[in-house]
Amino acid sequence: MGIHKEGYRIIFITFLITTAINIAVFFLSGQNILTLKIAALLTFILLFLVVSFFRNPRRESFHNEDAILAPADGKIVVIEEVEETEYLKTKCVQVSVFMSPTNVHINWFPLSGVIKFFKHHSGRHQAAFLPKSSTENERTTVVIEHESNVIILMRQIAGAMARRIVSYAKVGRKIEQGDQLGFIKFGSRVDLYLPLGTKIDVELDQKVSGKQTIIGWLK
């Protein structure tokens, strides 16, 4: 288990803030032992939570060219047929993974291929589990073409707490299944838009692990 590079700056700033708080409490409390212990405990918990949020687990990726892997840790909150209107402009099967603040917030590519389209959208910061967050919240859109010519679309969606989406996607880049797509800071969701007829292997409310759980199959 390591720390993701996207967390270095925030963790350092949090460390400075918690240290400053403890120094201030030391002088303002008259060195009251109970007050100092409480302040130390609370600031330690805060720092621990921030460090935990940016954890980077070392895990092996499941590899199968016909499999579509979970792009994130979390819970399946949507499996439904929808119309994708931004790029695919056709009916698709939408599968959405909601990440709680306790989940790992790294995002991974669910299959190998070439990135055909990428766009970052500014937007609102509503709760990520709301259906309209897919089209109204800050988000990124990434389109991947598999070697079999199957095209899927995925979105990173910021939640109520999230204030920055990091994406490493670049048009024309060849990516491998399980490569890191990016990171969403403090609460989020990832949507997959898959071709109709895709065999889905997950159920609503099922917990999934990024780049390990099979969402569905291309064949």
N, C-alpha and C positions, 0 to 999 in steps of 0.2 A: 504493500500500500504506500503510495506516494502522494505528493501534493501537485495538483494541476498548475501549470504555468500561469493560467489566467487568475489564479488566486494569490500570487506572490505579493502584489502591490496592496491588495485589500487586507491581507493578513498582516502585513507590516504596519499599515496605517492603524488597524485595530489594536495591534500590540502597543503602538505609541499612545493611543488614546487610553487604553486600559492602564498603562503604566502611569500616565499623567493623572488619571483619576485616583489611583492608589497613593500617589505622592501628595495630591491635594487633600485627600482624606486624612493622611498621616499628620499633616500640619493643622488642618482645620478641626480635627476631632480632639485635639489635645492628647494625641497618642492613646486614645481609648482602645484597649485591646479588643473588646467585643466589636466595636465599630470597624476596626481595621480588618478583623477576620471576616466580617460580613462583606465588606467592600472587596476583599481579596477573592472571596468565594464567587461573588456575582460577576466580577470582571473575568475570572478564570472560566466560568461557564460561558460567558459571551465569546471569549477568544476560542474556546474549545468548539463551540457551535460553528463559528466562521471557518476554522481550520477543517472541521468535519465536512462542511458543505463543499469544499474544494478538493476533497479526497479523490485520488486517481488510482482506482484499483487495478492491480496487474492481473488481468484475466485473459485466458486463451479464447480466441474467437472460433465459433463453429464455422466451418467452411463447406458450402455446397452451392454450386453455381445455379441450381434451380430453387434454392431457398431464399426467402425474404426474411431477414433477421430483424429483431426488435431494434429500433434506432436509439432506445433509451431505457433506463430503468424506470419502473413505475407501474401503473395500473391501466388496463384497457378500459376506456370510458366511452368509446364510440366504435360500432361496427355497423355501417349502413351504406346503402346505395345513394349516391349524391351526384349532382352535376358539378363538375369542376370547370369553372368559367375563366380562370386566368390564363392558362396555357394549353391544357389538354382539350378543353372545350368539348367534353363528352361525359357520359355517365361513367362513374368509377365506384369502386368499393373503398370507402374511407375507413381507416383504422387509426384510432388516436390513442396515444399513451400520455397519461397525465403524471407528472412528476411532483411529488410532495416535497416540502423543504428538506425532508430527511433522506430523499433519494440522491444517488449520484447524478450530477447534472451535466455530464459529458454526453454528447450526441455522436452516434456512429452511422456510417453509411450502411444501409441494409443489404446491399448487393453490389457487385462489381459492375463497372461500366464507364461511360464517359459523361461528364457534366455538359448538358446541352443548353441550360438556361439557369441564370441566378439573378435574384432581385431582392433587395431589402426594402421593406415597406415600413414607414413610420406609422404610428397608430396609438390607440388607447392602451391602457394597462388594466383591463378588467380581469376578473378571475378566469384563469385559463381553462377551467372545466366548462365554462359557458359555451354553447354552440357558436354564438356570434363572434367569439374570440378568434376563430379561424379567418375571419374576413375583416375584423375591425381593430384587432390588437396589433401592436408592433410585431413584425414577423419577417421571416425570410422564406423565399420559395426556391427550391432546388429541383431541377429536372434531370433524371439520370436515364440514359439509354443503355440497356443491357446488350451484350453481344448477340443475343437472340432477337434483337430489334424491339423487344418489349420496353416500353417507356413508363416510368413511374415518377410521381411528383411527391415531394415531401416538404413540410413546412415546420420550421422552428417558430414557436409562438411564445411571446413573453406573457407572463401572468401578472397578477396584481402587485407582487413584490419585485418582479424583474424589472431592471432598468437598462440592461444591455444584453444584446444577443451577439455572440461571437461566432462567425462562420469562416471556415477555411476553404469554402467552395469557390472555384474559379472555372469559368466556361472553358471547355476544351481539356480540362484536367482529366486524366485517366485515374480512376479510383478503384481500390480493392475493397471487397467486402470486409467490414470491420474496421476500416480506417476511420479516424476521427473526423467528423463533420464540423464540430465546434462545441460551444458551451453556452448555456443560458444562465445568467447570474440571478439567483434567488427566485425560483418558482416558475414553472413553465409547462409546456406541452409540445408534443411532436405529432403531426398528422401525416399519414401515408395515404396516397391516392393510387389505388392499384387497378389494373384492368378488370373489367367484369369477367366473371368466370374464374378468377383467382381462387384457389383452394385455401380457405382461411383455417388456420390451426389454433386460433385462440378464441376465448370467450369473454364476454363482458365481465368486468370486475376481476379478471385474472391478473395476477402480478407477473411481470415479465422482467427479464434481465437483458440489458443492452448487449448486442452482438453475440448472444447465446440462445435466447428463446426464438423459436421459429414462428413468425407471424403467419406465413403462408408459403405457397409454392407456385412457381411460374408454370410448371407442368404437372 
